[in-house]
Every structure is written in structure tokens, then in C-alpha cells.
Amino acid sequence: MRHRTVADLMAPTAVSVQRGTAFKEIARLLDEFEITAVPVVDDTERPVGVVSEADLLHRRVAGSGTTTAADIMTSPAITAAPEWSVVRAARVMRRHSVKRLPVVDAAGRLIGVLSRSDLVQLFLRRDQSIREEIVEDVLTRTLQLSPSALSVEVNDGVVTLSGTVERRMLIPVVVRLCHSVDGVVEVINRLDYERDDMPVGSPKATER
């Protein structure tokens, strides 16, 4: 079971500008390439900031004169590495309240951009692909359970689990691993168990 990486989803050829790129040129690039932001790089192609549509509008509303990317950009640039899982990238976006991450190689040079809209693609995975990953990777390979003992249904990313596992303590493990599969929106747990091995006093001891 493998989460998709930043490299799997990023736009590999990123449009970028220099510190000295003028306001109108940035606006033209955003319009031409139908993007909402552009990384600002130095002479070595390392990101130093990001200029978004919001940055341009804020500058225009403020009534400032002709400016460059260096005047407008949000800095420093929050970046991602191509080998990051998309879960890690999403958490970084949320922590820093940004909508996109310039992606850099080991030398810190810009190689792509990952946006929130790219992450949304995960939830467009076909239900059949999600089900196959759960059955083959989660149940069979990782947990070594017999897939014939469990039923896995996926509808619009919502996974419904039913059937019987040998031990009760396996149930939260199965549910958690299914939640971690890319494209899963929700997991409905209808699993039963043969043997109650939940420790006495556990808060889950009353769950069924």
C-alpha cells in the first residue's frame, strides 16, 4: 500500500518569474497559462516566494504604482519535495494556509508545482481501483486476512466493510488502514468479530 507522492500529482513544468518581473507580465502569465499563482525564483532557479492572484489584487486595490514580483510576492516560499506523500503535502498546505507548493529537487531548484486542485484528483479515483487496493493491499497483503471473509463495497469513495474477523482488536486496524487509502472519503464499519480480545477497561470495549 503506497500513498501517491507529490511527483505523481504535481504539474511538472512550472511557470515561474524572476524577482524583477513586472506586475503586468505576471498578470499576463496567470491568464495565458490559466493558473492562479506563480513561483518567484532567483538566478539559480530556487524559489524565493510566490505571487498569487490575491497578491496582485491586493496590490492594485492598495493603489500602488508599477511593481515587480519582489514587491508583491509572499515570501519565503513554502516548498515540497517530490518524494513526499500527498498526505504530508496536504498537511503542510493546511498548516501554512497556502493553496500551492513549489516542488524542488535535492538542490532546491524548482521542478514543479503542487496545488490543492491537484490533491482533489485523489478523490476522483474510480471506485473499482479503491476497492482493489483495499482487498489486495490492505486485507490480503498487509493484514493477511482472507478477502472471502469480508465484503468491501465502494460507492463514490465511501467504503462499506462487512463480514467477520477473528479478533475484535483487528476491526479498528482494518478501518484505519482503509481510511488511509487514497481516494477514500468515508469508511462505514459493519464488521463483526468471533473473539473479543479487547483489554478490560478499554474505552472501545463497549463498541460493536
Short mmCIF file of the C-alpha atoms (twelve columns), coordinates in Angstrom:
data_MODEL
# 
_entry.id   MODEL 
# 
loop_
_atom_site.group_PDB 
_atom_site.id 
_atom_site.type_symbol 
_atom_site.label_atom_id 
_atom_site.label_alt_id 
_atom_site.label_comp_id 
_atom_site.label_asym_id 
_atom_site.label_seq_id 
_atom_site.Cartn_x 
_atom_site.Cartn_y 
_atom_site.Cartn_z 
_atom_site.pdbx_PDB_model_num 
ATOM 1   C CA . MET A 1   0.000   0.000   0.000   1 
ATOM 2   C CA . ARG A 2   1.550   3.276   -1.106  1 
ATOM 3   C CA . HIS A 3   0.283   6.812   -0.890  1 
ATOM 4   C CA . ARG A 4   0.625   8.802   -4.086  1 
ATOM 5   C CA . THR A 5   3.558   11.167  -3.973  1 
ATOM 6   C CA . VAL A 6   3.925   14.812  -4.850  1 
ATOM 7   C CA . ALA A 7   5.757   13.729  -8.014  1 
ATOM 8   C CA . ASP A 8   2.681   11.733  -9.085  1 
ATOM 9   C CA . LEU A 9   0.365   14.754  -8.975  1 
ATOM 10  C CA . MET A 10  2.416   17.911  -9.463  1 
ATOM 11  C CA . ALA A 11  2.471   19.964  -12.644 1 
ATOM 12  C CA . PRO A 12  5.980   19.015  -13.823 1 
ATOM 13  C CA . THR A 13  6.755   22.086  -15.881 1 
ATOM 14  C CA . ALA A 14  6.196   25.037  -13.619 1 
ATOM 15  C CA . VAL A 15  5.811   28.564  -14.942 1 
ATOM 16  C CA . SER A 16  7.994   30.891  -12.892 1 
ATOM 17  C CA . VAL A 17  9.100   34.521  -12.804 1 
ATOM 18  C CA . GLN A 18  12.136  36.424  -11.582 1 
ATOM 19  C CA . ARG A 19  12.202  38.981  -8.778  1 
ATOM 20  C CA . GLY A 20  12.243  41.779  -11.349 1 
ATOM 21  C CA . THR A 21  9.265   40.570  -13.422 1 
ATOM 22  C CA . ALA A 22  6.718   43.387  -13.766 1 
ATOM 23  C CA . PHE A 23  3.149   43.347  -12.454 1 
ATOM 24  C CA . LYS A 24  1.539   43.255  -15.923 1 
ATOM 25  C CA . GLU A 25  3.781   40.436  -17.104 1 
ATOM 26  C CA . ILE A 26  2.812   38.341  -14.079 1 
ATOM 27  C CA . ALA A 27  -0.880  39.016  -14.755 1 
ATOM 28  C CA . ARG A 28  -0.388  38.019  -18.404 1 
ATOM 29  C CA . LEU A 29  1.267   34.723  -17.428 1 
ATOM 30  C CA . LEU A 30  -1.502  33.842  -14.984 1 
ATOM 31  C CA . ASP A 31  -4.064  34.461  -17.715 1 
ATOM 32  C CA . GLU A 32  -2.144  32.725  -20.510 1 
ATOM 33  C CA . PHE A 33  -1.439  29.542  -18.577 1 
ATOM 34  C CA . GLU A 34  -4.752  29.589  -16.677 1 
ATOM 35  C CA . ILE A 35  -3.068  29.372  -13.281 1 
ATOM 36  C CA . THR A 36  -3.778  31.229  -10.045 1 
ATOM 37  C CA . ALA A 37  -0.218  31.741  -8.804  1 
ATOM 38  C CA . VAL A 38  3.373   31.631  -9.962  1 
ATOM 39  C CA . PRO A 39  6.620   30.900  -8.083  1 
ATOM 40  C CA . VAL A 40  9.309   33.578  -7.958  1 
ATOM 41  C CA . VAL A 41  12.816  32.149  -8.424  1 
ATOM 42  C CA . ASP A 42  16.323  33.520  -8.081  1 
ATOM 43  C CA . ASP A 43  19.110  33.228  -10.660 1 
ATOM 44  C CA . THR A 44  19.714  29.593  -9.652  1 
ATOM 45  C CA . GLU A 45  16.048  28.586  -10.139 1 
ATOM 46  C CA . ARG A 46  15.453  28.316  -6.389  1 
ATOM 47  C CA . PRO A 47  12.031  29.579  -5.203  1 
ATOM 48  C CA . VAL A 48  12.133  32.697  -3.053  1 
ATOM 49  C CA . GLY A 49  8.399   33.445  -2.970  1 
ATOM 50  C CA . VAL A 50  5.027   33.080  -4.671  1 
ATOM 51  C CA . VAL A 51  2.788   35.658  -6.372  1 
ATOM 52  C CA . SER A 52  -0.922  34.780  -6.440  1 
ATOM 53  C CA . GLU A 53  -3.958  36.436  -7.982  1 
ATOM 54  C CA . ALA A 54  -4.831  37.616  -4.477  1 
ATOM 55  C CA . ASP A 55  -1.422  39.310  -4.181  1 
ATOM 56  C CA . LEU A 56  -1.993  41.144  -7.468  1 
ATOM 57  C CA . LEU A 57  -5.473  42.266  -6.472  1 
ATOM 58  C CA . HIS A 58  -4.307  43.417  -3.062  1 
ATOM 59  C CA . ARG A 59  -1.563  45.492  -4.644  1 
ATOM 60  C CA . ARG A 60  -3.984  47.010  -7.167  1 
ATOM 61  C CA . VAL A 61  -6.608  47.823  -4.505  1 
ATOM 62  C CA . ALA A 62  -3.909  49.417  -2.371  1 
ATOM 63  C CA . GLY A 63  -3.328  51.821  -5.257  1 
ATOM 64  C CA . SER A 64  0.392   51.184  -5.577  1 
ATOM 65  C CA . GLY A 65  2.158   52.017  -8.814  1 
ATOM 66  C CA . THR A 66  4.055   49.704  -11.125 1 
ATOM 67  C CA . THR A 67  5.730   46.994  -9.090  1 
ATOM 68  C CA . THR A 68  7.767   43.838  -9.538  1 
ATOM 69  C CA . ALA A 69  7.433   40.293  -8.275  1 
ATOM 70  C CA . ALA A 70  9.820   41.089  -5.430  1 
ATOM 71  C CA . ASP A 71  7.412   43.792  -4.194  1 
ATOM 72  C CA . ILE A 72  4.290   41.655  -4.480  1 
ATOM 73  C CA . MET A 73  5.331   38.115  -3.587  1 
ATOM 74  C CA . THR A 74  4.593   36.226  -0.410  1 
ATOM 75  C CA . SER A 75  7.939   35.139  0.989   1 
ATOM 76  C CA . PRO A 76  9.572   32.848  1.898   1 
ATOM 77  C CA . ALA A 77  8.223   30.159  -0.406  1 
ATOM 78  C CA . ILE A 78  6.875   27.069  1.355   1 
ATOM 79  C CA . THR A 79  8.155   24.175  -0.743  1 
ATOM 80  C CA . ALA A 80  7.677   20.421  -1.070  1 
ATOM 81  C CA . ALA A 81  9.904   17.566  -2.183  1 
ATOM 82  C CA . PRO A 82  8.794   15.222  -4.994  1 
ATOM 83  C CA . GLU A 83  9.081   12.148  -2.775  1 
ATOM 84  C CA . TRP A 84  6.684   13.499  -0.141  1 
ATOM 85  C CA . SER A 85  3.381   11.692  0.245   1 
ATOM 86  C CA . VAL A 86  0.394   13.781  -0.749  1 
ATOM 87  C CA . VAL A 87  -0.838  13.456  2.834   1 
ATOM 88  C CA . ARG A 88  2.269   15.261  4.068   1 
ATOM 89  C CA . ALA A 89  1.902   17.921  1.382   1 
ATOM 90  C CA . ALA A 90  -1.750  18.492  2.308   1 
ATOM 91  C CA . ARG A 91  -0.822  18.905  5.964   1 
ATOM 92  C CA . VAL A 92  1.864   21.464  5.094   1 
ATOM 93  C CA . MET A 93  -0.650  23.405  2.974   1 
ATOM 94  C CA . ARG A 94  -3.111  23.441  5.854   1 
ATOM 95  C CA . ARG A 95  -0.501  24.387  8.459   1 
ATOM 96  C CA . HIS A 96  0.748   27.344  6.434   1 
ATOM 97  C CA . SER A 97  -2.652  28.274  4.942   1 
ATOM 98  C CA . VAL A 98  -1.350  28.089  1.357   1 
ATOM 99  C CA . LYS A 99  -3.067  26.727  -1.746  1 
ATOM 100 C CA . ARG A 100 0.016   25.547  -3.619  1 
ATOM 101 C CA . LEU A 101 3.560   24.368  -3.016  1 
ATOM 102 C CA . PRO A 102 6.531   24.853  -5.353  1 
ATOM 103 C CA . VAL A 103 8.259   21.481  -5.674  1 
ATOM 104 C CA . VAL A 104 12.049  21.446  -5.514  1 
ATOM 105 C CA . ASP A 105 14.722  18.853  -6.192  1 
ATOM 106 C CA . ALA A 106 17.521  17.861  -3.825  1 
ATOM 107 C CA . ALA A 107 19.447  21.004  -4.784  1 
ATOM 108 C CA . GLY A 108 16.461  23.241  -4.036  1 
ATOM 109 C CA . ARG A 109 15.726  24.047  -7.695  1 
ATOM 110 C CA . LEU A 110 12.142  24.385  -8.917  1 
ATOM 111 C CA . ILE A 111 10.839  21.328  -10.788 1 
ATOM 112 C CA . GLY A 112 7.067   21.688  -10.463 1 
ATOM 113 C CA . VAL A 113 4.090   22.989  -8.524  1 
ATOM 114 C CA . LEU A 114 1.507   21.102  -6.487  1 
ATOM 115 C CA . SER A 115 -1.855  22.820  -5.976  1 
ATOM 116 C CA . ARG A 116 -4.904  21.967  -3.896  1 
ATOM 117 C CA . SER A 117 -6.759  21.203  -7.118  1 
ATOM 118 C CA . ASP A 118 -4.136  18.516  -7.820  1 
ATOM 119 C CA . LEU A 119 -4.890  16.911  -4.459  1 
ATOM 120 C CA . VAL A 120 -8.591  16.854  -5.287  1 
ATOM 121 C CA . GLN A 121 -7.736  14.440  -8.125  1 
ATOM 122 C CA . LEU A 122 -7.223  11.747  -5.477  1 
ATOM 123 C CA . PHE A 123 -10.918 11.789  -4.738  1 
ATOM 124 C CA . LEU A 124 -11.699 11.189  -8.403  1 
ATOM 125 C CA . ARG A 125 -10.185 7.697   -8.309  1 
ATOM 126 C CA . ARG A 126 -12.501 5.052   -9.673  1 
ATOM 127 C CA . ASP A 127 -14.366 3.074   -7.022  1 
ATOM 128 C CA . GLN A 128 -13.087 -0.158  -8.517  1 
ATOM 129 C CA . SER A 129 -9.458  0.997   -8.127  1 
ATOM 130 C CA . ILE A 130 -10.076 1.869   -4.485  1 
ATOM 131 C CA . ARG A 131 -11.731 -1.486  -3.831  1 
ATOM 132 C CA . GLU A 132 -8.887  -3.402  -5.476  1 
ATOM 133 C CA . GLU A 133 -6.305  -1.602  -3.342  1 
ATOM 134 C CA . ILE A 134 -8.240  -2.335  -0.151  1 
ATOM 135 C CA . VAL A 135 -8.747  -6.024  -0.971  1 
ATOM 136 C CA . GLU A 136 -5.283  -6.723  -2.372  1 
ATOM 137 C CA . ASP A 137 -3.049  -4.408  -0.332  1 
ATOM 138 C CA . VAL A 138 -4.871  -3.775  2.944   1 
ATOM 139 C CA . LEU A 139 -6.677  -7.050  3.597   1 
ATOM 140 C CA . THR A 140 -4.579  -9.645  1.784   1 
ATOM 141 C CA . ARG A 141 -1.009  -8.340  1.766   1 
ATOM 142 C CA . THR A 142 -0.837  -6.144  4.882   1 
ATOM 143 C CA . LEU A 143 -3.248  -7.846  7.293   1 
ATOM 144 C CA . GLN A 144 -3.108  -11.332 5.723   1 
ATOM 145 C CA . LEU A 145 -6.856  -11.725 6.014   1 
ATOM 146 C CA . SER A 146 -8.958  -13.857 3.726   1 
ATOM 147 C CA . PRO A 147 -10.814 -11.456 1.422   1 
ATOM 148 C CA . SER A 148 -13.594 -14.030 1.100   1 
ATOM 149 C CA . ALA A 149 -14.467 -13.485 4.782   1 
ATOM 150 C CA . LEU A 150 -15.087 -9.766  4.291   1 
ATOM 151 C CA . SER A 151 -17.215 -7.735  1.924   1 
ATOM 152 C CA . VAL A 152 -15.861 -4.452  0.577   1 
ATOM 153 C CA . GLU A 153 -18.203 -2.123  -1.264  1 
ATOM 154 C CA . VAL A 154 -17.156 1.280   -2.594  1 
ATOM 155 C CA . ASN A 155 -19.606 3.889   -3.813  1 
ATOM 156 C CA . ASP A 156 -18.383 7.404   -4.669  1 
ATOM 157 C CA . GLY A 157 -15.373 6.901   -2.412  1 
ATOM 158 C CA . VAL A 158 -17.445 5.698   0.552   1 
ATOM 159 C CA . VAL A 159 -16.213 2.275   1.700   1 
ATOM 160 C CA . THR A 160 -18.602 -0.134  3.452   1 
ATOM 161 C CA . LEU A 161 -16.968 -3.035  5.298   1 
ATOM 162 C CA . SER A 162 -18.975 -6.057  6.396   1 
ATOM 163 C CA . GLY A 163 -18.230 -9.616  7.406   1 
ATOM 164 C CA . THR A 164 -16.463 -11.220 10.354  1 
ATOM 165 C CA . VAL A 165 -12.868 -11.031 11.561  1 
ATOM 166 C CA . GLU A 166 -11.328 -13.419 14.057  1 
ATOM 167 C CA . ARG A 167 -10.373 -10.882 16.721  1 
ATOM 168 C CA . ARG A 168 -12.186 -7.729  17.795  1 
ATOM 169 C CA . MET A 169 -8.971  -5.694  18.045  1 
ATOM 170 C CA . LEU A 170 -8.465  -6.133  14.295  1 
ATOM 171 C CA . ILE A 171 -11.528 -4.033  13.489  1 
ATOM 172 C CA . PRO A 172 -10.071 -0.557  14.277  1 
ATOM 173 C CA . VAL A 173 -6.888  -1.558  12.425  1 
ATOM 174 C CA . VAL A 174 -8.840  -2.521  9.303   1 
ATOM 175 C CA . VAL A 175 -10.874 0.681   9.424   1 
ATOM 176 C CA . ARG A 176 -7.815  2.872   9.941   1 
ATOM 177 C CA . LEU A 177 -5.898  1.312   7.041   1 
ATOM 178 C CA . CYS A 178 -8.900  1.659   4.749   1 
ATOM 179 C CA . HIS A 179 -9.146  5.330   5.692   1 
ATOM 180 C CA . SER A 180 -5.514  5.750   4.624   1 
ATOM 181 C CA . VAL A 181 -6.152  4.567   1.045   1 
ATOM 182 C CA . ASP A 182 -6.026  7.461   -1.397  1 
ATOM 183 C CA . GLY A 183 -9.470  8.396   -2.651  1 
ATOM 184 C CA . VAL A 184 -11.406 7.097   0.369   1 
ATOM 185 C CA . VAL A 185 -13.921 9.681   1.586   1 
ATOM 186 C CA . GLU A 186 -15.503 7.711   4.442   1 
ATOM 187 C CA . VAL A 187 -15.445 4.187   5.914   1 
ATOM 188 C CA . ILE A 188 -18.676 2.623   7.158   1 
ATOM 189 C CA . ASN A 189 -17.831 -0.152  9.627   1 
ATOM 190 C CA . ARG A 190 -20.249 -3.081  9.777   1 
ATOM 191 C CA . LEU A 191 -17.663 -5.659  10.794  1 
ATOM 192 C CA . ASP A 192 -18.318 -8.313  13.421  1 
ATOM 193 C CA . TYR A 193 -15.852 -10.479 15.335  1 
ATOM 194 C CA . GLU A 194 -15.545 -14.061 16.596  1 
ATOM 195 C CA . ARG A 195 -13.417 -13.449 19.695  1 
ATOM 196 C CA . ASP A 196 -13.436 -10.424 21.985  1 
ATOM 197 C CA . ASP A 197 -9.784  -9.736  22.805  1 
ATOM 198 C CA . MET A 198 -10.306 -6.098  23.770  1 
ATOM 199 C CA . PRO A 199 -8.492  -5.336  27.064  1 
ATOM 200 C CA . VAL A 200 -10.752 -4.932  30.081  1 
ATOM 201 C CA . GLY A 201 -11.452 -1.267  30.760  1 
ATOM 202 C CA . SER A 202 -10.641 -0.208  27.212  1 
ATOM 203 C CA . PRO A 203 -12.854 2.669   26.013  1 
ATOM 204 C CA . LYS A 204 -13.557 0.585   22.922  1 
ATOM 205 C CA . ALA A 205 -14.754 -2.381  24.975  1 
ATOM 206 C CA . THR A 206 -18.371 -1.317  24.556  1 
ATOM 207 C CA . GLU A 207 -18.164 -0.740  20.801  1 
ATOM 208 C CA . ARG A 208 -19.779 -3.227  18.470  1 
# 
